[in-house]
C-alpha cells in the first residue's frame, strides 16, 4: 500500500460530522469509566477529565454544525 492512499482515504471519508460523532462515542464511555475509577482504585480524575474533554469537544462540533443549517 502506498503512503498516499490512507491520507487520501481520510480526506474523502473523515468529515467533520463523523469526527464529532467519534469524539462523542469515545468521550462518553471514557467519562463514565473515569467516574467509576474515581471511587474505585485507579486514576479516576485524569480519565474523567480526558473523557469530558472528548465529549464536550464532540458536542460543541455537533452544535456548531446544527447552527449552520
C-alpha positions as CSV (number, residue, x, y, z in Angstrom):
1,X,0.0,0.0,0.0
2,X,1.4,3.4,-0.9
3,X,1.8,6.2,1.6
4,X,-0.7,8.5,0.0
5,X,-3.6,6.1,-0.1
6,X,-4.5,6.3,3.6
7,X,-4.2,10.0,3.6
8,X,-6.5,10.4,0.5
9,X,-9.0,8.0,2.0
10,X,-9.1,10.0,5.3
11,X,-9.6,13.2,3.4
12,X,-12.5,11.7,1.5
13,X,-14.2,9.9,4.3
14,X,-13.3,11.7,7.6
15,X,-15.8,14.6,7.6
16,X,-16.3,17.0,10.5
17,X,-19.6,15.3,11.4
18,X,-18.1,11.8,11.5
19,X,-15.1,13.1,13.6
20,X,-17.5,14.8,16.1
21,X,-19.6,11.6,16.4
22,X,-16.4,9.6,17.0
23,X,-15.4,12.1,19.7
24,X,-18.7,11.7,21.5
25,X,-18.7,7.9,21.1
26,X,-15.2,7.8,22.7
27,X,-15.8,10.5,25.3
28,X,-19.0,9.3,26.9
29,X,-17.7,5.8,27.9
30,X,-14.3,7.3,28.9
31,X,-16.1,9.8,31.2
32,X,-18.2,7.1,32.7
33,X,-15.1,5.0,33.3
34,X,-13.5,8.0,34.9
35,X,-16.5,8.3,37.3
36,X,-16.2,4.6,38.2
37,X,-12.4,4.9,38.7
38,X,-13.0,7.9,40.9
39,X,-14.5,5.7,43.6
40,X,-12.5,2.5,42.6
41,X,-8.8,2.2,42.8
42,X,-7.3,3.8,39.7
43,X,-6.5,7.1,38.0
44,X,-10.1,8.4,38.1
45,X,-9.6,12.2,37.9
46,X,-7.4,12.2,34.8
47,X,-9.6,9.7,32.9
48,X,-12.6,11.7,33.8
49,X,-11.1,15.0,32.6
50,X,-9.9,13.3,29.3
51,X,-13.4,11.8,28.7
52,X,-15.2,15.1,29.4
53,X,-12.8,16.9,27.1
54,X,-13.6,14.5,24.2
55,X,-17.3,14.6,25.0
56,X,-17.5,18.4,25.2
57,X,-15.4,18.9,22.0
58,X,-17.6,16.5,20.1
59,X,-20.8,18.1,21.3
60,X,-19.5,21.6,20.5
61,X,-18.6,20.5,17.0
62,X,-22.1,19.0,16.5
63,X,-23.8,22.1,17.9
64,X,-21.8,24.4,15.6
65,X,-22.9,22.2,12.7
66,X,-26.5,22.4,13.7
67,X,-26.3,26.2,13.9
68,X,-25.2,26.4,10.3
69,X,-28.3,24.8,8.9
